[in-house]
Amino acid sequence: MNKRVSRRAAGFTLIEMVIVFALIGILVGLGLPQYKYSLVKARETVLRENLTVLRKLIDQYYQDKGKYPASLQALVQDGYLRTMPIDPVTKSTETWVEVRETPSPDEYVLPDSLGVMDVKSGSDMKSPIDGTLYSSW
């Protein structure tokens, strides 16, 4: 008895491999923009949350002590924060912009004695989602 030997070996042909890789490429191409958008959205959410927390703590400091903190580091030194949060856009704790309180026009106050009443991001970039500057948040 003569058994027929199959000429086709087990495995994939070149055209099958090309089709599979093309489909994978299409799926990656469709998913990559959504992934990048989700990264930006997450970074902006963290920035908004950090700004909200810092502003609440500045207000709490003012209510407790009757004056604004001399710097953001005063919040850490006085125990209102464990550590300074990172600005997720600039990826640094040193780039926060301190907005000082404005003195009344009839009194002269040294600029060093003015406390921090607000905080903003130190980034000069625009949000790709809504087009506003991060420093205006």
C-alpha positions in Angstrom: 0.0 0.0 0.0 1.3 3.3 -1.0 0.2 6.2 1.2 0.0 9.6 -0.4 2.3 12.0 1.3 0.8 15.5 1.7 3.0 18.1 0.0 1.7 20.8 2.2 3.5 21.0 5.5 1.8 22.3 8.6 2.1 26.1 9.0 1.1 29.4 7.5 1.6 30.7 4.0 3.1 34.1 3.3 -0.2 35.6 2.3 -1.8 34.5 5.5 1.0 36.1 7.5 0.7 39.3 5.5 -3.1 39.5 6.1 -2.7 39.0 9.8 0.0 41.6 10.2 -2.0 44.1 8.1 -5.0 43.6 10.4 -2.9 44.1 13.5 -1.4 47.2 11.9 -4.9 48.6 11.2 -6.1 47.9 14.8 -3.0 49.5 16.2 -3.5 52.5 13.9 -7.1 52.9 15.1 -6.2 52.5 18.8 -3.1 54.7 19.0 -4.9 58.1 18.8 -7.4 57.1 21.4 -4.5 56.0 23.7 -2.7 59.3 23.2 -6.0 61.2 23.9 -6.5 59.2 27.1 -2.9 60.1 28.3 -3.6 63.8 27.7 -7.0 63.6 29.4 -5.5 61.8 32.4 -2.7 64.4 32.7 -5.2 67.3 32.6 -7.4 65.6 35.2 -4.4 65.2 37.6 -3.5 68.9 37.0 -7.0 70.1 37.8 -7.1 67.9 40.9 -3.7 69.2 42.1 -4.7 72.8 41.6 -8.0 72.2 43.4 -6.2 70.6 46.4 -3.5 73.3 46.6 -6.2 76.1 46.4 -8.2 74.4 49.2 -5.2 74.1 51.4 -4.2 77.8 50.8 -7.7 78.8 51.9 -7.5 76.5 54.9 -4.1 78.0 55.8 -5.7 81.4 55.6 -8.6 80.4 57.8 -6.3 78.8 60.4 -3.6 81.5 60.6 -5.3 84.7 59.3 -2.8 85.2 56.6 -1.8 83.6 53.3 1.3 81.3 53.3 4.6 83.0 52.4 5.2 80.3 49.8 3.9 76.9 48.7 6.7 75.3 50.7 5.1 76.8 53.8 2.2 74.4 53.3 4.6 71.5 53.5 6.5 72.9 56.4 3.4 73.6 58.4 2.0 70.1 57.8 -0.8 70.9 55.4 0.9 68.8 52.7 3.2 65.9 53.0 5.1 66.8 49.8 4.6 69.2 47.1 2.5 67.7 44.3 4.0 67.3 40.8 2.8 69.4 38.0 1.9 66.6 35.5 2.4 68.9 32.5 5.9 70.0 33.4 6.7 66.9 35.5 8.2 69.0 38.2 7.4 70.3 41.7 9.4 73.5 41.1 7.4 75.0 38.3 4.2 76.0 40.2 3.5 79.7 39.7 2.6 81.4 43.0 0.0 84.2 42.6 0.7 86.7 45.4 -2.1 88.7 47.1 -2.4 92.3 46.0 -2.1 95.0 48.7 -4.6 97.8 49.0 -3.5 101.0 47.1 -3.4 103.2 50.2 -0.9 101.1 52.1 2.7 100.2 51.3 3.7 96.6 51.8 7.0 94.9 51.0 6.6 92.4 48.2 8.2 89.7 50.3 5.5 90.0 53.0 2.7 89.3 50.5 1.4 85.7 50.8 0.4 83.2 48.1 -3.3 83.4 47.5 -3.5 81.2 44.4 -1.4 78.8 42.3 -1.2 78.1 38.6 0.7 75.7 36.4 4.1 76.8 35.2 3.6 75.3 31.7 3.3 77.6 28.7 1.6 74.8 26.6 -2.0 74.8 25.4 -4.4 72.0 26.1 -5.0 70.0 22.9 -8.5 69.2 24.1 -9.9 72.7 24.7 -7.1 75.0 23.5 -6.7 76.9 26.7 -3.3 77.6 28.3 -2.5 75.3 31.2 -1.2 78.4 33.1 -4.7 80.0 32.9 -6.4 77.2 34.9 
